[in-house]
Amino acid sequence: MASAADVARQEEGRKIRSRWLLSAPALVIVFIAAIGPLLVMLAYSFMTKGDYGDVKPAFSLDGWFSVLFQRDMFDDTLSLADAHLSIVWRSVRLSVITTFATLVLGFPTAYFIATRPRNTREVWVFLVTIPFWTNLLIRTFAMQQVIRNEGILNSLLIWLGIIREPLQIMYTDWAILFGMVYVYLPLMVLPLYASLEKLDFRLIEAGYDLYAGRLAVLRRIILPLVKPGIVAGSILVFIPSLGAYVIPRVLGGGKNLMLGNLIELQFGSGRNWPLGAALSITLMVLVMVAMLFYVRNAARSGGGHG
Amino acid sequence: MPEPAAVQGKRIAIEARGIVKQFGQGPSALRALDNVSVSIRENEFFTLLGPSGCGKTTLLRMIAGFEYPTEGAILLHGEDIAGLPPFKRPINTVFQSYALFPHLSVWENVAFGLQMLGRPSAEIGPRVAEMLKLVHMEELAQRRTDQISGGQAQRVALARALAPAPKVLLLDEPLSALDYKLRKEMQIELKRMQSETGITFVFVTHDQEEALTMSDRIAVMSKGKVLQIGSPWDIYDKPAERFVADFIGETNFLTAEMVGIGGGTARVRLRSGIEIPATIAEGYTPGREATIVVRPEHARAVKTGGQLAGKVENVVYFGTDTHIYIVLDEGGPFMVRQQNSRSQSCGFEVGDRVGIDIAADAAQVLRD
């Protein structure tokens, strides 16, 4: 004979098992919108390229092969695909610099906001989010207006007599960097602020009391305690930076491609979908490896606090 | 003013001279400290006692270096340190909230100050071990600070502040978060550590009992001013002002007529017409009327006689003693505290006529 308690327990178990149904819509969307297309990409990367784009359903490693190597047009000799490698290198380099620059700029900003009186913090946070109201493309063109040869920055520097000739910033890596730092800065400030706001400022006083100077307090107390915010902000900035498309396209011109542009090229005028698919997956793996490495590292040096 | 034997003749460790701290400007300005001067001697257990908002914590933070005086000077061994940031002062603080670093272990917390001072690790290790032993926390050295109890956190905070061997240790109501029994234990522990380390302790509290039991000297503060500085005995038995007498322990205030002053004592005539001798508070300005205080345990309730008479309003039994609340014939309350014995009750019941016999040296004339 089952007791009332057993019945209740079984009933409880049945309820818990049926709860996953609640998440079914989300699971379906994740599968259809994320995992499904990824599988398609993975399949395409192993197929033969079509003559006018698209793919032919025949197995080929050419797509993956071309990620790293190129075949000479005339004598079929193999060489490393320098162009691809330099684009990958540029993407990684610019993304790392962008992440670092937003951290250096974002930390004082977030610290400033977190140390305002409680009622005015909201206003500052609101101000930080204002750029999000405008489309990314428009913000990027706005940046172009600032840094182009006849733009605000150059005019100002000439007017101040600091330079005679306008600086060529547009269509260089600097332009991409400026654009990415500007666009992704709020993504760094917000998680940093969230961490700093929770920081107990009495700990900073305790640090000063125990002979730690300003720099030591920053390094030994503040940074370890806001590490979760630094990790989150860095991830939020690094990932979109690595795959940035609009910013290098508008500010970098045609020459200074990043991975996003290279991928677009293969699916567009390059008419090499298997290569585009292989590059996309390469980008994803790059991001995943970087994140794994970073989060691991952060968790280890963060001590027991992570 | 007589000083306790423990601190007599010792050098002055910390001196606050004419400290004014003003927050804000103009008519809305708040004077947190108003011309405060105290001298704290080496190896002294000095307590700043007062209700919340009296400025005691502001003064402590000023000694630590977290606040700067609007006027006045803070001297450490005779040198003005008002311009030094906290990390350059050989003074450590035990914070009210303990403020232990949550990302560091107990051991790392205690070692922090020594590391910041750049001491070699060969010195830090034994020193931290010594400090953890002093506060009985050796076994929990590797614990994270969120894995220890409030009393343990208190000990760690103490060890952390003592580890760099500061000249002065500041304690900002360090016992207020502990329960009664633990607080009693820590009071004795603190006293032991102070005598073992020989460090000057500046202790802030609003708990008068804590102040009386632990301190060599007490400064009673109210509304940004120091009202009286003295040994616990001075403060309790010879209060200078009504606030001091009222804040520390229970007391009876009587209005009396000044009859004559001479040789540090006075004769005052009570409302009942009887004259009694009284000691005089420092700074008393002679007048016709005087307020005198009599502690409840320095008077006896008697069936006949006594200098005052009244009617018993209430009798409250407290185990060790009994409080007899009396309404005086000339108006006003008077309370007598009488030691209990096992064999008999205090002998008075509500409504009884009662005489009050004030001990010969019990009365003190206040200065205000």
Boltz contact constraints between the chains, C-beta under 6 A:
constraints:
  - contact:
      token1: [A, 202]
      token2: [B, 97]
      max_distance: 6.0
  - contact:
      token1: [A, 202]
      token2: [B, 99]
      max_distance: 6.0
  - contact:
      token1: [A, 203]
      token2: [B, 99]
      max_distance: 6.0
  - contact:
      token1: [A, 205]
      token2: [B, 66]
      max_distance: 6.0
  - contact:
      token1: [A, 206]
      token2: [B, 99]
      max_distance: 6.0
  - contact:
      token1: [A, 208]
      token2: [B, 86]
      max_distance: 6.0
  - contact:
      token1: [A, 208]
      token2: [B, 87]
      max_distance: 6.0
  - contact:
      token1: [A, 209]
      token2: [B, 86]
      max_distance: 6.0
  - contact:
      token1: [A, 209]
      token2: [B, 92]
      max_distance: 6.0
  - contact:
      token1: [A, 209]
      token2: [B, 93]
      max_distance: 6.0
  - contact:
      token1: [A, 210]
      token2: [B, 112]
      max_distance: 6.0
  - contact:
      token1: [A, 210]
      token2: [B, 113]
      max_distance: 6.0
  - contact:
      token1: [A, 210]
      token2: [B, 116]
      max_distance: 6.0
  - contact:
      token1: [A, 211]
      token2: [B, 87]
      max_distance: 6.0
  - contact:
      token1: [A, 211]
      token2: [B, 113]
      max_distance: 6.0
  - contact:
      token1: [A, 211]
      token2: [B, 116]
      max_distance: 6.0
  - contact:
      token1: [A, 211]
      token2: [B, 117]
      max_distance: 6.0
  - contact:
      token1: [A, 212]
      token2: [B, 87]
      max_distance: 6.0
  - contact:
      token1: [A, 212]
      token2: [B, 116]
      max_distance: 6.0
  - contact:
      token1: [A, 213]
      token2: [B, 87]
      max_distance: 6.0
  - contact:
      token1: [A, 216]
      token2: [B, 116]
      max_distance: 6.0
  - contact:
      token1: [A, 224]
      token2: [B, 103]
      max_distance: 6.0
  - contact:
      token1: [A, 225]
      token2: [B, 103]
      max_distance: 6.0
  - contact:
      token1: [A, 303]
      token2: [B, 103]
      max_distance: 6.0
  - contact:
      token1: [A, 304]
      token2: [B, 144]
      max_distance: 6.0
  - contact:
      token1: [A, 305]
      token2: [B, 103]
      max_distance: 6.0
